[in-house]
Amino acid sequence: MRAVIAEDSVLLRIGLVKVLEMAGFEVAAETGDAEALLAAVAAHEPDLALVDVRMPPGFTDEGVRAALMIRQQWPATSVLLLSQYVEERYAADLLAGRAGGIGYLLKQRVADVEEFIDAVRRVAAGGTALDPQVVSQLLLRRGGGIDPLERLTPREREVLALMAEGRSNAGIAAQLVVGESAVAKHINNILAKLDLPQADGDHRRVLAVLRFLDGTS
Amino acid sequence: MGLSGALRRTTRWIAGHAPWSAWAWRSTAFTVAALPMALPAAAAFLFPKAAALTLFVLLILTPLLTLLQRSRFRELLEREIPAVSRGQRPLRPSALPAWLRAESTWRQYGYHLLVSPLAGIGGALIVLAWACGFAGASVYGWSWMLPAEYGGPGWTGRYDTVTVLGALLLLATPWLAAALARLDAFAAAALLGPNRAKELERRVEDLAESRADVLDAADLERRRIERDLHDGAQQRLVALAMNLGIARATLTDLPPEAKAVIDEAHREAKEAIEELNSLVRGLHPAVLEDRGLDAALSGIAARAPLPVELTVELARRPGPTVEAVAYFVVSEALANVAKHAKASRCRVDARRDADLLRITVTDDGVGGADPARGTGLVGLRKRVGSVDGTIVINSPLGGPTVVTVELPCGL
């Protein structure tokens, strides 16, 4: 698998290269701004672009905009965005188009290397990785008015949040320290209560959940 | 003692107001100095055929005459006529229209045209009064010089009467001069000086402008600090935590003590990131700039430790300063709710009606929030006041607490 990195802090870039190599990626290009990133993606058509949200010249949401362009023009390239703060609004933009192959994590998650590598692999394989903070913002956004989420039990809410983060049944089970069959049962209940299609496969299920949270379903 | 004291005071008073006292000379000099300054206006009255020209010349001379008059008041009467602050001297052609429109220009013109000639006549009268006083009081000293056929004291009848009248005139002239000076000063204060109401109006404008500048500067400074921390300390800490994470993941054959130290450092670094993040976030969130209040508020609502229901309805974005204040208000209010209210839920409502941004934060907590106490609420009030906003805190004991903030965003 090949990856390109866009991160303006040299210090972090060195670390990210190291982590990606640990995850078995070949780093095809390292860039420091959105323009160079798009050029690198065009040149290498990598499996994954690891992108900082805030980059020169404006230091605002350059990474998000670049990610949206990549998703439109190079559908084969997955994008994992890193940011000091996660914003539900950016997440909504990122999830609005073609779903899958997208990740949006707090920068500090790279410190937990194994989990981060897990997320990187998931996104590169066309899956999803949303930061728990994004998910809680999406859940909040969804709140207000008559809310089908109210029908969920606290445990089901936890499972829903983990599903939205993009985790597999096994991942959820490990996180909650329960068996996979218990997780499967929770998930069925959640999908039924929220009127979501019983999708087979982690990926389509995640999409349904995200569409629901994003309010676009 | 009382008698001698009164005597001393009386003597001093007489000495101070005698025709030879400094006071008398100052008043005289002041009134007489009005004479030359009255000449331009006098020309307008003396040559009515050329009035158009002289009136025009007088207008051109107005700034100079005002300057001279002010120095006459300052040097001779020790009275300061404050200068009108702005747009006064048509030094640059571009300032001319404003100068012509300024009501102060025409007040000054009025002084130079009407008051100044009167003051000049007054000055001439004072000169005449001194002359007659001296002449009369000293009549015995020079009457022998008069030609014989003119002889005799004329209508006054006798030379001794003339002497007394002259002396009285000498005593009275300083008072007359002082009275004239007073009238002149009164007119000058009204016409040459600044108009108080206008001046206050302008001062308020200046203050509003400079306050807006200060606010903008503070806002800019917060953004700069946020940027510096983001580019510097935050990235370094993340890199540090990442390297510790890599060490933890790769150095598996370390002795348990070393492993424990790395684990500890790793955890510390992650906590430092969290702490720094929430500090920096409070300075100025980047998303506020990009996406506005709605996006920024949903961020803080999500991070709040209790469920927050958020409604934001803004047809148009307010200015950046108002947005920053609104963001700060909600973030402070939510922090207060979390700290003190013991609430289970909270509602944040932000909507813009025309030029007013109204924000209400309602919680179902225990109430009893005292706006006068607690730095949080005081800070809120100050920040809201800085943009001429209002804040009302309704918090009966037992709750609920409703904080209503209104921020004008017309400009």
Interface residues (C-beta under 8 A of the other chain):
Chain A: D8 S9 L11 L12 I14 G15 L16 K18 V19 M22 R54 F59 T60 D61 Q84 Y85 E87 E88 R89 Y90 K107 Q108 V110 A111 D112 V113 E114 F116 Q133 S136 Q137 L140 R141 G143 G144
Chain B: R227 H230 D231 Q234 Q235 R236 V238 A239 A241 M242 N243 L244 G245 I246 R248 A249 T250 H266 A269 K270 I273 E274 N277 V280 R281 P285 A286 V287 E289 D290 R291 D294 A295 S298 G299 A301 A302 R303 P307 V308 E309 L310 T311
